[in-house]
Amino acid sequence: LLLHSRIATLLAAVGVAFALGLDAAALRFGEPMREVLVYNAAFTAVALGGVWFVASLSSFLFGMAGVLVCALVTVGTIGPLGRLGVPVLILPFNMSVLLLLLAARQRAFDRRPKSVDFLSGTPEENLSHYRTRVARFKSLHPVRFHAPFRGRWTCTQGIDGAHTHKGAWRHAFDFEVTGPNGKLFRGDGTRPEDFYCFRLPVLAAAAGTVVKVIDDVADNAPGQMDLARNWGNLVMLYHAPGIYSLVAHLARGSVKVREGQHVRAGDVLGACGSSGRSPVPHLHFQLQALPQLGAPTIPCELNDVVLCGEGEAAEDRLELAIAPVEKQTLRNLEYDDDVAACLRFSFGESFHLRETGGPSEEILCDVDLYGQQLLRSPGRGASMAHLLGDTLFTAYDVVGSSTSSLHVLRAAMPRVPLELGPSLTWSDFLPARYDRPGAIGPLVEMAAPFLESGGIEVRYRMRREGGRVVVEGESVKKDRRGQPIVKTRAELLRSAGPMRAELIIRGTSRVIERTTDSPSLVVNPPAAAANP
């Protein structure tokens, strides 16, 4: 048990101690029934504290509640089963765990303890996966919202803004377009047409269903407002229970959708205008829990958008979640098929990776029972789920042997935006276990449920190097010499995928390379194939 999981060992030890304490204080079992109580308590503590639920202080307490129920079930079954000549065995464990799992399913919120709602592994793997998932995919809502526009727009009023975003309607954003002159309009700005944002497309921030449309309110001249029809022309979308988005002040006659229509993220809803309570053309965006106009707003963030830097040498930064503030300029990612082609794995294909000094490892492109795309190592019993979306490639945590090359791939290319630009940077997180020295690693793992750790933050950037796309990363945390504790590098080739990857942790390096016996591998591609 200790070799399998340090957390499970700790749970078992605490469960046994608690059971013996109950026995000494109240039950007073004799042998061999004390032994029956002890092993049922150990199984119950491990199951509830680290297998069915993510290991934490709350899961440990829930496991001890299970031990208490297990003791009561043991007391209640010993007599009847004994008279029938039937051994108790692990009946208390099964009854207690099933009872508490059923009780936990009745909760309104799956929080403390948090259930393992993913493909489970050891308690350490479950804890690492959950914490990394929270750090990597931070989002206020189950729906991720992109920027509702194309190109670069500047936030001109944010949450608790100076004008209208106050009180019950504080969680909202206004956006406009800044021109090359640094202003929001051409000329003297006396006409709506003078404003750079006027009649530019307004997009669905996420997939949803149109529940309300208004399209007949006239646009105001700059400086004027229609207070009788406050929201002006608008489109409201339903995304999930209790989550609606609203884009308002659209141009009259510009709405492209109808009520009841399903739209995808990025579909055009209408055009930016200046209708309603809008002294100048701008786009208003908010989330709300009810479909009524004027309903209070709910907290809102935009996901997977680029925060644009200022100046020629400035960096654009991909933000997982951001509530824009005034004067920040945002845009969505700009799709590049060259990058996407480097990360497109076809079902049934396979390739081989070899770690320096080790044997070749076959990697199979597969799909699991739940429809997740996998890179799977049959020989090492490891797998890594991944997703190629419209704007991002995402690799999820590796399940299985730590010797697999997939761990190096996971670290070197955990999230790759499908946009190739040397000024674009982004952050991701590696599981904290990647930086646990061997000597104290087991002790740290045993204490991990009681320690707060979101993982190791690594900052990445990407560039073209010859015919390959290179992704490099450095951890934010430094060692005593001021060097990053983690450095990564991945080299990708169009239509072939990863060719080489390197993971360096505190000076210890793991390097994997694509072997020449990989199917469909072009070792020295011509220039036309490398950069079509």
FIFITI-309496 format. One record per residue (C-alpha): residue number from 0; x, y, z; residue in three letters. Coordinates in steps of 0.1 Angstrom, whole numbers, plus 2048, in hexadecimal, padded with zeros to 3 digits. Example, Ala and Ser with C-alpha at 12.3 -4.5 7.8 and 13.67 -1.06 7.14 Angstrom:
<nodes>
NODE   k east north  up   r
NODE   0  87B   7D3 84E ala
NODE   1  889   7F5 847 ser
</nodes>
This chain:
<nodes>
NODE   k east north  up   r
NODE   0  800   800 800 leu
NODE   1  81C   818 808 leu
NODE   2  82C   812 7E6 leu
NODE   3  80B   817 7D4 his
NODE   4  801   837 7E6 ser
NODE   5  80E   84B 804 arg
NODE   6  7ED   85D 808 ile
NODE   7  7DA   83C 809 ala
NODE   8  7F2   82F 823 thr
NODE   9  7EC   84E 839 leu
NODE  10  7C7   84A 835 leu
NODE  11  7C8   825 83E ala
NODE  12  7DE   82D 85D ala
NODE  13  7C6   849 869 val
NODE  14  7A8   833 862 gly
NODE  15  7B6   816 876 val
NODE  16  7C0   82E 893 ala
NODE  17  79D   83D 893 phe
NODE  18  78D   81A 893 ala
NODE  19  7A3   80E 8B0 leu
NODE  20  79A   82E 8C3 gly
NODE  21  774   827 8BD leu
NODE  22  779   803 8C9 asp
NODE  23  78C   80D 8E8 ala
NODE  24  773   828 8F1 ala
NODE  25  752   817 8EA ala
NODE  26  751   7F7 8D5 leu
NODE  27  769   7E1 8E9 arg
NODE  28  76C   7C6 8CE phe
NODE  29  780   7A8 8D6 gly
NODE  30  795   794 8BD glu
NODE  31  78F   78C 8A1 pro
NODE  32  773   7A6 89C met
NODE  33  78C   7C2 8A4 arg
NODE  34  7A0   7B7 886 glu
NODE  35  780   7B8 870 val
NODE  36  779   7DB 87C leu
NODE  37  79D   7E6 875 val
NODE  38  7A0   7DA 851 tyr
NODE  39  77D   7E7 848 asn
NODE  40  786   808 856 ala
NODE  41  7A6   80A 843 ala
NODE  42  795   802 822 phe
NODE  43  779   81B 829 thr
NODE  44  791   837 831 ala
NODE  45  7A6   831 811 val
NODE  46  787   82E 7FB ala
NODE  47  776   84E 807 leu
NODE  48  794   863 80F gly
NODE  49  7A9   85E 7F0 gly
NODE  50  798   848 7D5 val
NODE  51  774   855 7D1 trp
NODE  52  77D   878 7DD phe
NODE  53  79B   88E 7D7 val
NODE  54  7B2   88C 7F5 ala
NODE  55  7AF   8AA 80C ser
NODE  56  7A7   8B2 830 leu
NODE  57  782   8B0 828 ser
NODE  58  786   88E 818 ser
NODE  59  79A   881 836 phe
NODE  60  77E   88D 84D leu
NODE  61  764   87C 835 phe
NODE  62  779   85C 837 gly
NODE  63  778   85D 85C met
NODE  64  752   861 85B ala
NODE  65  753   842 845 gly
NODE  66  767   830 860 val
NODE  67  74D   839 87A leu
NODE  68  731   82C 864 val
NODE  69  746   80D 85D cys
NODE  70  749   807 882 ala
NODE  71  724   80A 887 leu
NODE  72  71D   7F2 86A val
NODE  73  736   7DA 879 thr
NODE  74  724   7DB 89A val
NODE  75  702   7D6 889 gly
NODE  76  70C   7B8 873 thr
NODE  77  723   7A3 88A ile
NODE  78  706   794 89E gly
NODE  79  6EE   78B 882 pro
NODE  80  709   77E 86A leu
NODE  81  71A   76B 887 gly
NODE  82  6F9   759 88F arg
NODE  83  6F7   74E 86B leu
NODE  84  71B   743 86B gly
NODE  85  724   75D 850 val
NODE  86  745   771 853 pro
NODE  87  743   797 852 val
NODE  88  761   79B 83C leu
NODE  89  75F   7BD 829 ile
NODE  90  73A   7C2 82B leu
NODE  91  73E   7E1 842 pro
NODE  92  756   7F1 829 phe
NODE  93  73E   7EB 80C asn
NODE  94  71F   7F7 81E met
NODE  95  730   816 82D ser
NODE  96  740   822 80D val
NODE  97  721   81D 7F8 leu
NODE  98  70C   82F 812 leu
NODE  99  723   84D 814 leu
NODE 100  727   84F 7EE leu
NODE 101  701   84F 7EB leu
NODE 102  6FF   86B 805 ala
NODE 103  71A   87F 7F4 ala
NODE 104  707   87D 7D3 arg
NODE 105  6EA   890 7E3 gln
NODE 106  6FF   8B0 7E8 arg
NODE 107  6F6   8CF 7D5 ala
NODE 108  71B   8D8 7D0 phe
NODE 109  738   8C0 7CA asp
NODE 110  752   8D2 7DE arg
NODE 111  75F   8C5 800 arg
NODE 112  768   8AA 7FC pro
NODE 113  76C   8AD 7D6 lys
NODE 114  762   88D 7C4 ser
NODE 115  77A   87D 7AA val
NODE 116  767   886 78B asp
NODE 117  782   87B 773 phe
NODE 118  795   85C 769 leu
NODE 119  7A3   853 78B ser
NODE 120  7C6   847 795 gly
NODE 121  7D8   845 7B6 thr
NODE 122  7CE   85F 7D1 pro
NODE 123  7EE   872 7C8 glu
NODE 124  7E5   873 7A3 glu
NODE 125  7C1   87D 7AB asn
NODE 126  7CC   89A 7C1 leu
NODE 127  7E6   8A6 7A8 ser
NODE 128  7CD   8A4 78B his
NODE 129  7B3   8B7 79E tyr
NODE 130  7C9   8D3 7AA arg
NODE 131  7DA   8D7 788 thr
NODE 132  7B8   8D8 777 arg
NODE 133  7AC   8F4 78E val
NODE 134  7CC   908 788 ala
NODE 135  7CC   902 762 arg
NODE 136  7A7   906 75A phe
NODE 137  79D   921 773 lys
NODE 138  77A   92C 769 ser
NODE 139  75D   93C 77C leu
NODE 140  743   928 769 his
NODE 141  741   906 757 pro
NODE 142  73F   91A 736 val
NODE 143  75E   92B 729 arg
NODE 144  758   94D 719 phe
NODE 145  76F   95B 6FE his
NODE 146  770   97F 6F4 ala
NODE 147  750   989 6E1 pro
NODE 148  762   99A 6C4 phe
NODE 149  77D   996 6A9 arg
NODE 150  79E   9A9 6AA gly
NODE 151  7AB   9BF 6C6 arg
NODE 152  791   9D2 6DC trp
NODE 153  798   9E7 6FB thr
NODE 154  784   9E5 71B cys
NODE 155  776   A08 721 thr
NODE 156  762   9FF 740 gln
NODE 157  766   9E1 757 gly
NODE 158  757   9D4 777 ile
NODE 159  74C   9F0 78F asp
NODE 160  752   A08 772 gly
NODE 161  74F   A2E 774 ala
NODE 162  72E   A31 762 his
NODE 163  715   A14 760 thr
NODE 164  725   9F5 76E his
NODE 165  71A   9F9 792 lys
NODE 166  706   9E7 7AD gly
NODE 167  6F3   9C9 7A0 ala
NODE 168  701   9CF 77D trp
NODE 169  725   9D2 787 arg
NODE 170  732   9B3 775 his
NODE 171  733   9C0 751 ala
NODE 172  74C   9CB 737 phe
NODE 173  74B   9E6 71B asp
NODE 174  762   9E3 6FD phe
NODE 175  76D   9FA 6E2 glu
NODE 176  788   9FA 6C7 val
NODE 177  7A6   A11 6C9 thr
NODE 178  7B3   A1E 6A7 gly
NODE 179  7D6   A25 69B pro
NODE 180  7D3   A48 6A7 asn
NODE 181  7CE   A3C 6CB gly
NODE 182  7AA   A48 6CC lys
NODE 183  789   A36 6CA leu
NODE 184  77D   A49 6AC phe
NODE 185  787   A5A 68C arg
NODE 186  784   A7F 686 gly
NODE 187  76F   A92 69F asp
NODE 188  75A   A74 6A9 gly
NODE 189  739   A85 6A3 thr
NODE 190  729   A67 690 arg
NODE 191  726   A43 69B pro
NODE 192  738   A39 67B glu
NODE 193  757   A4C 688 asp
NODE 194  75C   A32 6A3 phe
NODE 195  773   A15 69A tyr
NODE 196  75D   9FB 6AB cys
NODE 197  73D   A06 69A phe
NODE 198  72C   9E9 687 arg
NODE 199  749   9D1 68D leu
NODE 200  73D   9AD 693 pro
NODE 201  732   9A2 6B6 val
NODE 202  737   97D 6BD leu
NODE 203  728   962 6D4 ala
NODE 204  741   95F 6F1 ala
NODE 205  736   93A 6F5 ala
NODE 206  71E   921 6E6 ala
NODE 207  6FA   927 6F0 gly
NODE 208  6D6   92C 6E7 thr
NODE 209  6C8   94E 6DE val
NODE 210  6AC   957 6F7 val
NODE 211  6A6   97C 6EF lys
NODE 212  6AC   994 6D2 val
NODE 213  6A6   9B9 6CE ile
NODE 214  6AF   9C9 6AD asp
NODE 215  69A   9E8 6A6 asp
NODE 216  6A9   A03 6BD val
NODE 217  6B9   A20 6AA ala
NODE 218  6DE   A28 6AF asp
NODE 219  6E6   A48 6C3 asn
NODE 220  6FB   A64 6B7 ala
NODE 221  71A   A67 6CD pro
NODE 222  712   A78 6EE gly
NODE 223  6ED   A6E 6EC gln
NODE 224  6DB   A51 6FE met
NODE 225  6BA   A3F 6FC asp
NODE 226  6B1   A3A 721 leu
NODE 227  68F   A2C 719 ala
NODE 228  69E   A0D 709 arg
NODE 229  6BC   A0A 71F asn
NODE 230  6CC   9EA 710 trp
NODE 231  6C6   9F4 6EB gly
NODE 232  6CA   9D8 6D2 asn
NODE 233  6D6   9B8 6E2 leu
NODE 234  6DA   992 6E0 val
NODE 235  6D6   97C 6FF met
NODE 236  6E4   958 700 leu
NODE 237  6DD   93B 717 tyr
NODE 238  6FC   927 71E his
NODE 239  6F5   911 73C ala
NODE 240  6DD   911 75A pro
NODE 241  6E0   934 76A gly
NODE 242  6F8   941 750 ile
NODE 243  6ED   95A 735 tyr
NODE 244  703   972 721 ser
NODE 245  6F7   994 714 leu
NODE 246  707   9A9 6F9 val
NODE 247  6F6   9CB 6F7 ala
NODE 248  6F6   9ED 6E4 his
NODE 249  6F8   9DC 6C2 leu
NODE 250  6F2   9EE 6A2 ala
NODE 251  6CE   9F0 696 arg
NODE 252  6C6   9D4 67C gly
NODE 253  6E7   9C3 681 ser
NODE 254  6DB   9A4 695 val
NODE 255  6E2   984 682 lys
NODE 256  6D1   96A 699 val
NODE 257  6AD   962 6A4 arg
NODE 258  69F   957 6C5 glu
NODE 259  6A1   931 6CA gly
NODE 260  6BF   92E 6B3 gln
NODE 261  6DE   91B 6BF his
NODE 262  6FF   92D 6B9 val
NODE 263  723   922 6BD arg
NODE 264  73F   935 6CD ala
NODE 265  74C   94F 6B4 gly
NODE 266  72B   951 6A0 asp
NODE 267  722   975 696 val
NODE 268  704   982 6AA leu
NODE 269  703   9A5 69D gly
NODE 270  717   9C5 69A ala
NODE 271  724   9DE 6B3 cys
NODE 272  70E   9FD 6B5 gly
NODE 273  703   A19 6CB ser
NODE 274  6DF   A11 6D4 ser
NODE 275  6CF   A16 6F6 gly
NODE 276  6E2   A25 713 arg
NODE 277  701   A29 6FE ser
NODE 278  711   A4C 6FA pro
NODE 279  72B   A3E 6E2 val
NODE 280  72D   A1E 6CE pro
NODE 281  739   A01 6E3 his
NODE 282  733   9DC 6EB leu
NODE 283  724   9D3 70D his
NODE 284  729   9AF 71A phe
NODE 285  71C   99F 73A gln
NODE 286  711   97F 74A leu
NODE 287  6F1   97B 75E gln
NODE 288  6DE   95E 76F ala
NODE 289  6BC   967 762 leu
NODE 290  6AE   96D 73F pro
NODE 291  69D   98E 747 gln
NODE 292  6AB   9AF 73B leu
NODE 293  6B8   9C2 758 gly
NODE 294  6C0   9A3 76D ala
NODE 295  6DE   9A7 784 pro
NODE 296  6FF   99D 775 thr
NODE 297  714   980 782 ile
NODE 298  73B   97F 784 pro
NODE 299  74A   97B 762 cys
NODE 300  76C   974 753 glu
NODE 301  778   96F 730 leu
NODE 302  78C   94F 729 asn
NODE 303  7A9   946 712 asp
NODE 304  7AC   969 705 val
NODE 305  7CC   97D 6FD val
NODE 306  7D5   99C 711 leu
NODE 307  7E7   9B2 6F9 cys
NODE 308  807   9C4 703 gly
NODE 309  80F   9E8 6FA glu
NODE 310  82C   9F2 6E5 gly
NODE 311  840   9E0 6CA glu
NODE 312  854   9CA 6E2 ala
NODE 313  836   9C2 6F8 ala
NODE 314  82A   99E 6FE glu
NODE 315  807   992 6F8 asp
NODE 316  7FD   97B 714 arg
NODE 317  7E3   95F 712 leu
NODE 318  7CC   961 731 glu
NODE 319  7B9   943 73D leu
NODE 320  7A0   959 74F ala
NODE 321  79F   97F 751 ile
NODE 322  787   999 75C ala
NODE 323  793   9B6 746 pro
NODE 324  798   9D8 755 val
NODE 325  797   9FA 745 glu
NODE 326  7B1   A00 729 lys
NODE 327  7BA   9DC 726 gln
NODE 328  7BA   9D0 701 thr
NODE 329  7AE   9AC 6FA leu
NODE 330  7AB   995 6DC arg
NODE 331  7A3   971 6D5 asn
NODE 332  7BE   958 6C9 leu
NODE 333  7C4   959 6A4 glu
NODE 334  7C3   935 695 tyr
NODE 335  7E2   928 683 asp
NODE 336  7DE   907 671 asp
NODE 337  804   901 671 asp
NODE 338  803   8FE 697 val
NODE 339  7E3   8EA 697 ala
NODE 340  7F2   8D2 67E ala
NODE 341  80E   8CB 696 cys
NODE 342  7F6   8C0 6B1 leu
NODE 343  7DC   8AD 69D arg
NODE 344  7DE   888 6A7 phe
NODE 345  7CA   870 692 ser
NODE 346  7B9   852 6A2 phe
NODE 347  7CB   831 69D gly
NODE 348  7EC   840 694 glu
NODE 349  80B   83A 6A8 ser
NODE 350  82F   846 6AC phe
NODE 351  84D   83E 6C1 his
NODE 352  860   853 6DA leu
NODE 353  882   84A 6EA arg
NODE 354  88F   85A 709 glu
NODE 355  8B4   85F 70A thr
NODE 356  8C5   83F 715 gly
NODE 357  8A4   82C 715 gly
NODE 358  88F   815 6FE pro
NODE 359  876   820 6E4 ser
NODE 360  853   826 6F0 glu
NODE 361  835   823 6DA glu
NODE 362  81B   83E 6DD ile
NODE 363  7F8   836 6CF leu
NODE 364  7DE   850 6C6 cys
NODE 365  7BE   843 6D5 asp
NODE 366  79C   84C 6E3 val
NODE 367  78F   841 705 asp
NODE 368  76C   835 710 leu
NODE 369  761   859 718 tyr
NODE 370  76B   867 6F6 gly
NODE 371  78C   877 701 gln
NODE 372  7A8   877 6E9 gln
NODE 373  7C7   866 6F7 leu
NODE 374  7EC   861 6F1 leu
NODE 375  7F1   83F 700 arg
NODE 376  810   82B 708 ser
NODE 377  805   806 708 pro
NODE 378  828   7FB 713 gly
NODE 379  82A   812 732 arg
NODE 380  805   811 73B gly
NODE 381  803   837 739 ala
NODE 382  7EB   84F 727 ser
NODE 383  7E6   874 722 met
NODE 384  7C4   883 718 ala
NODE 385  7C6   8A1 701 his
NODE 386  7AF   8B8 6EE leu
NODE 387  7B4   8CC 6CE leu
NODE 388  79B   8E9 6D0 gly
NODE 389  794   906 6B9 asp
NODE 390  7AF   91C 6CA thr
NODE 391  7C3   906 6E1 leu
NODE 392  7D3   8E4 6E4 phe
NODE 393  7D1   8D7 708 thr
NODE 394  7E3   8B9 717 ala
NODE 395  7D5   8AB 737 tyr
NODE 396  7E7   899 753 asp
NODE 397  7F8   878 74C val
NODE 398  7EA   859 75D val
NODE 399  802   83C 761 gly
NODE 400  827   834 763 ser
NODE 401  83E   852 76B ser
NODE 402  858   843 753 thr
NODE 403  842   84A 734 ser
NODE 404  84D   865 71B ser
NODE 405  82A   873 71E leu
NODE 406  834   885 73E his
NODE 407  84E   898 72A val
NODE 408  835   8A1 70F leu
NODE 409  81C   8AC 72A arg
NODE 410  835   8C4 739 ala
NODE 411  843   8D1 718 ala
NODE 412  821   8D8 707 met
NODE 413  805   8D8 721 pro
NODE 414  7F2   8F4 70F arg
NODE 415  7FB   902 6ED val
NODE 416  7E8   91F 6DD pro
NODE 417  7E0   919 6B8 leu
NODE 418  7F1   93A 6B0 glu
NODE 419  815   93E 6A7 leu
NODE 420  823   95F 6B3 gly
NODE 421  845   965 6C4 pro
NODE 422  835   981 6DA ser
NODE 423  81A   96A 6E7 leu
NODE 424  820   95B 70A thr
NODE 425  80B   945 721 trp
NODE 426  80C   933 742 ser
NODE 427  803   910 74C asp
NODE 428  808   8FA 76B phe
NODE 429  81B   8D9 770 leu
NODE 430  811   8C2 78C pro
NODE 431  824   8CA 7AC ala
NODE 432  831   8A6 7AD arg
NODE 433  849   8AF 790 tyr
NODE 434  85F   8C2 7AA asp
NODE 435  860   8AA 7C7 arg
NODE 436  883   89D 7CF pro
NODE 437  884   877 7D2 gly
NODE 438  88F   876 7F6 ala
NODE 439  873   88B 805 ile
NODE 440  85A   885 7E9 gly
NODE 441  846   86A 7FB pro
NODE 442  843   880 81A leu
NODE 443  837   89E 806 val
NODE 444  81E   888 7F4 glu
NODE 445  810   87C 815 met
NODE 446  80B   8A0 821 ala
NODE 447  7FF   8AC 7FF ala
NODE 448  7D9   8AB 808 pro
NODE 449  7DF   8C5 824 phe
NODE 450  7F6   8DC 80F leu
NODE 451  7EA   8F5 7F6 glu
NODE 452  7FB   8F2 7D4 ser
NODE 453  7EE   8FA 7B2 gly
NODE 454  80D   8EC 7A1 gly
NODE 455  82B   8FB 790 ile
NODE 456  824   91A 77A glu
NODE 457  837   919 759 val
NODE 458  837   935 740 arg
NODE 459  839   92B 71B tyr
NODE 460  83F   93B 6F9 arg
NODE 461  840   92D 6D6 met
NODE 462  854   935 6B6 arg
NODE 463  85C   926 695 arg
NODE 464  87F   917 692 glu
NODE 465  886   90A 66F gly
NODE 466  86B   8F3 665 gly
NODE 467  861   8EC 689 arg
NODE 468  84B   8FD 6A3 val
NODE 469  85D   901 6C4 val
NODE 470  84C   905 6E5 val
NODE 471  862   90F 703 glu
NODE 472  859   914 727 gly
NODE 473  869   920 748 glu
NODE 474  85A   91D 76B ser
NODE 475  852   93D 77E val
NODE 476  863   92E 79D lys
NODE 477  889   931 79E lys
NODE 478  8A3   91E 7B0 asp
NODE 479  8BE   92D 7C7 arg
NODE 480  8D3   937 7A9 arg
NODE 481  8B6   949 799 gly
NODE 482  8B1   92E 77F gln
NODE 483  88E   920 776 pro
NODE 484  888   900 789 ile
NODE 485  876   8F2 76A val
NODE 486  87F   8F8 745 lys
NODE 487  86E   8E7 727 thr
NODE 488  871   8E6 702 arg
NODE 489  85B   8D4 6E7 ala
NODE 490  862   8D3 6C2 glu
NODE 491  844   8CC 6AC leu
NODE 492  842   8C4 687 leu
NODE 493  823   8C9 671 arg
NODE 494  810   8A9 66B ser
NODE 495  828   896 681 ala
NODE 496  824   8A4 6A4 gly
NODE 497  83E   8A4 6BF pro
NODE 498  861   89D 6B2 met
NODE 499  875   8A5 6D1 arg
NODE 500  86D   8B0 6F5 ala
NODE 501  882   8B9 713 glu
NODE 502  87A   8BD 738 leu
NODE 503  894   8CA 750 ile
NODE 504  88C   8CB 776 ile
NODE 505  8A7   8DA 78C arg
NODE 506  8C2   8D0 773 gly
NODE 507  8B6   8AD 76D thr
NODE 508  8AC   8A8 749 ser
NODE 509  895   890 737 arg
NODE 510  897   891 711 val
NODE 511  880   87E 6F9 ile
NODE 512  883   87C 6D3 glu
NODE 513  86E   86E 6B7 arg
NODE 514  87E   84F 6A9 thr
NODE 515  882   84A 684 thr
NODE 516  86D   82A 685 asp
NODE 517  84E   83F 68C ser
NODE 518  833   83C 671 pro
NODE 519  82F   858 658 ser
NODE 520  84D   86B 666 leu
NODE 521  860   882 64E val
NODE 522  882   886 65D val
NODE 523  88F   8A3 648 asn
NODE 524  870   8B3 638 pro
NODE 525  875   8CA 61B pro
NODE 526  86F   8EF 620 ala
NODE 527  84E   8EF 60F ala
NODE 528  841   8D3 626 ala
NODE 529  84F   8E4 645 ala
NODE 530  83F   906 63E asn
NODE 531  823   902 625 pro
</nodes>
